[in-house]
Amino acid sequence: MPTTLIDEARRTRRCGHRAPAFPLPGSAGRRVEKASVRYRATPHGDQLCGGCAFWLGPEAMSGLCSMVEGRVAAGAWCAIWAPR
């Protein structure tokens, strides 16, 4: 069964490994759409994009995520959030 990008992100988080800052093997460089990971502009408790292992941007502003396409806000959240 092929592994999706979200499945791989969840496996990485469960294993306690830091997320890679590049597309995962088999993803063909694709990131997932915000809606598919329930992206929202507000944090989920103390979980926010700026503190996520997948975050690629400066913590004080919008940046990129190694898993979600487009710009993401440091104070946003999505369902594949993983601690740094």
Secondary structure in CASP SS format (residue, H / E / C, confidence):
PFRMAT SS
TARGET T0000
AUTHOR 0000-0000-0000
METHOD secondary structure of the structure
MODEL  1
M C 1.00
P C 1.00
T C 1.00
T C 1.00
L H 1.00
I H 1.00
D H 1.00
E H 1.00
A H 1.00
R H 1.00
R H 1.00
T H 1.00
R H 1.00
R H 1.00
C H 1.00
G C 1.00
H C 1.00
R C 1.00
A C 1.00
P C 1.00
A C 1.00
F C 1.00
P C 1.00
L C 1.00
P C 1.00
G C 1.00
S C 1.00
A C 1.00
G C 1.00
R C 1.00
R C 1.00
V E 1.00
E C 1.00
K H 1.00
A H 1.00
S H 1.00
V H 1.00
R C 1.00
Y C 1.00
R E 1.00
A C 1.00
T C 1.00
P C 1.00
H E 1.00
G C 1.00
D C 1.00
Q E 1.00
L C 1.00
C H 1.00
G H 1.00
G H 1.00
C E 1.00
A C 1.00
F C 1.00
W E 1.00
L C 1.00
G C 1.00
P C 1.00
E C 1.00
A C 1.00
M C 1.00
S C 1.00
G E 1.00
L C 1.00
C E 1.00
S C 1.00
M C 1.00
V E 1.00
E C 1.00
G C 1.00
R C 1.00
V E 1.00
A C 1.00
A C 1.00
G C 1.00
A C 1.00
W E 1.00
C C 1.00
A C 1.00
I C 1.00
W C 1.00
A C 1.00
P E 1.00
R C 1.00
END
